[in-house]
């Protein structure tokens, strides 16, 4: 259960606190190509604990967007992100999960009261197959959390969002711990005008 909660918090669109959030043009934002965020959008994942081979289904839905703050419901847990001019931030943790420029090798570091680490755009690949379906133009990020010996690798498909999320323990060789694979997604266009 603890592993599931860890990945829910890693998967879900959560935290980041700012006094003033600038308005952005979401239509032209390069970040939104890899993580489309609109009210009503949802993703379902098969969550597998690789250490005990148990599975569950995780559903993440964008419940509301207020200015540039995004409210997410992930299996009943509520989290927040903030959309900024140059990327998407975790609200309470106050660091970017995606940030421009979108190019292989670019990175940014983060440090909060609780954790510090580095996120790198590890690669941009033409396609990635997940559960028999091919997704085009995929961005891969790798997040290393210092002191916790964790690596989080996320694959974002263009116009879809996260399609694979993998968590590893860093030892002499990375040890896979959790894997979330996209089962499906729903982009409810009837709510689109409410978020722009």
C-alpha positions in Angstrom: 0.0 0.0 0.0 2.9 2.4 0.8 4.3 1.9 -2.7 1.0 2.6 -4.3 0.6 5.8 -2.3 4.2 6.8 -3.3 3.4 6.3 -7.0 0.0 8.1 -6.7 1.9 11.1 -5.4 4.4 10.8 -8.1 1.8 10.3 -10.8 -0.7 12.8 -9.7 -0.7 16.4 -10.7 0.1 18.1 -7.3 1.6 21.0 -5.4 3.4 24.4 -5.8 2.8 27.7 -4.1 3.1 31.1 -5.6 1.8 34.6 -4.7 1.4 35.7 -8.4 0.9 33.4 -11.3 1.3 34.8 -14.8 -1.3 34.2 -17.5 0.0 32.1 -20.3 -1.2 31.2 -23.8 -1.8 27.5 -23.3 -2.4 27.0 -27.0 1.2 27.9 -27.9 2.9 26.4 -24.9 5.4 23.7 -25.9 5.0 21.9 -22.6 1.2 21.4 -23.3 2.1 19.3 -26.4 3.5 16.7 -24.0 1.1 17.1 -21.1 -2.2 18.4 -22.3 -4.1 19.8 -19.4 -7.8 20.6 -19.7 -10.7 20.2 -17.3 -12.3 16.8 -17.6 -9.3 15.1 -19.1 -8.4 11.7 -17.5 -5.9 8.9 -17.7 -6.1 5.3 -16.4 -3.0 3.3 -15.6 -2.1 -0.2 -14.7 0.0 0.1 -11.6 2.4 -2.8 -11.0 4.5 -3.4 -7.9 7.5 -5.2 -9.4 8.7 -6.5 -6.1 5.6 -8.5 -5.2 4.0 -8.5 -8.6 0.7 -7.0 -7.5 -1.4 -4.8 -9.7 -4.1 -2.1 -9.3 -5.7 0.5 -11.5 -5.1 4.2 -11.0 -7.4 6.8 -12.5 -6.2 10.4 -12.6 -8.7 13.1 -13.6 -8.4 16.9 -14.0 -11.2 18.1 -11.8 -10.7 21.9 -12.0 -8.5 24.6 -13.4 -8.6 27.9 -11.5 -6.5 30.6 -13.2 -3.3 28.5 -13.7 -3.8 26.1 -10.8 -4.8 22.6 -11.7 -6.7 20.3 -9.3 -6.2 16.6 -9.9 -8.1 13.6 -8.4 -6.0 10.4 -8.4 -8.1 7.5 -7.0 -9.6 9.9 -4.4 -6.4 11.8 -3.5 -6.4 15.5 -4.4 -3.2 17.1 -5.7 -2.3 20.4 -7.4 0.0 21.6 -10.2 0.6 25.2 -11.4 1.0 26.0 -15.0 3.6 28.7 -15.6 5.1 30.4 -18.7 8.0 28.0 -18.8 6.6 24.8 -17.5 4.4 22.8 -15.0 5.2 22.9 -11.3 4.2 20.8 -8.4 2.3 23.2 -6.1 3.3 22.3 -2.5 6.7 20.8 -3.4 7.3 24.0 -5.5 9.4 22.5 -8.3 9.0 21.8 -12.1 8.1 18.4 -13.4 8.4 19.7 -17.0 10.3 22.8 -18.1 11.4 24.5 -21.3 13.5 24.2 -23.3 12.3 20.9 -24.6 15.5 19.4 -25.8 17.5 16.3 -25.0 20.1 16.9 -22.3 18.4 20.0 -20.8 17.9 19.8 -17.0 16.9 21.7 -13.9 17.6 21.2 -10.3 15.2 21.6 -7.3 15.6 22.0 -3.6 12.9 22.2 -1.0 12.8 21.9 2.7 12.3 18.1 2.4 14.0 17.0 -0.8 16.4 18.0 -3.5 17.2 16.5 -6.9 17.6 17.0 -10.6 15.3 16.4 -13.6 16.8 15.8 -17.0 15.2 15.4 -20.4 16.9 12.1 -21.1 15.7 11.7 -24.7 13.1 12.5 -27.3 12.2 9.4 -29.3 10.0 8.9 -32.4 7.6 6.4 -30.7 7.0 4.1 -27.8 4.8 1.0 -27.5 2.7 0.6 -24.4 0.4 -2.4 -24.0 0.2 -3.0 -27.7 -0.4 0.6 -28.7 2.2 2.8 -30.4 2.5 6.5 -29.2 4.3 9.0 -31.3 6.9 11.7 -30.4 7.8 10.8 -26.9 9.7 12.8 -24.3 11.5 11.0 -21.5 12.3 12.7 -18.2 14.4 11.3 -15.4 14.0 12.6 -11.9 16.7 11.7 -9.3 15.8 12.4 -5.7 19.0 12.8 -3.7 19.3 11.1 -0.3 16.4 8.8 -1.2 18.2 6.9 -3.9 15.2 7.1 -6.2 14.9 7.4 -9.9 11.6 8.3 -11.6 11.5 7.9 -15.3 8.4 9.3 -17.2 7.5 8.9 -20.8 5.3 11.6 -22.2 3.6 11.1 -25.6 2.8 14.1 -27.7 -0.9 15.1 -27.4 -1.5 12.3 -24.8 0.5 13.0 -21.6 2.3 10.4 -19.4 2.2 7.0 -20.9 4.7 5.1 -18.7 6.0 6.0 -15.3 8.8 3.9 -13.7 10.3 4.1 -10.3 13.7 2.6 -9.5 15.8 2.2 -6.4 19.4 3.3 -7.2 21.9 0.7 -6.1 25.0 -0.6 -8.0 22.4 -1.3 -10.7 18.9 0.4 -10.8 16.3 -1.9 -9.3 12.8 -1.5 -10.8 10.2 -1.0 -8.0 7.0 0.3 -9.6 5.6 0.7 -13.1 2.5 2.5 -14.3 1.4 1.9 -17.9 -1.3 3.8 -19.7 -4.5 1.8 -20.2 -6.4 4.6 -21.8 -7.3 8.2 -21.7 -10.4 10.4 -22.2 -10.3 14.0 -23.3 -13.8 15.4 -22.7 -14.1 18.1 -25.3 -17.4 19.3 -23.8 -15.5 21.0 -21.0 -12.8 22.5 -23.1 -14.2 26.1 -23.2 -14.3 26.2 -19.4 -10.5 26.0 -19.2 -9.2 28.4 -21.8 
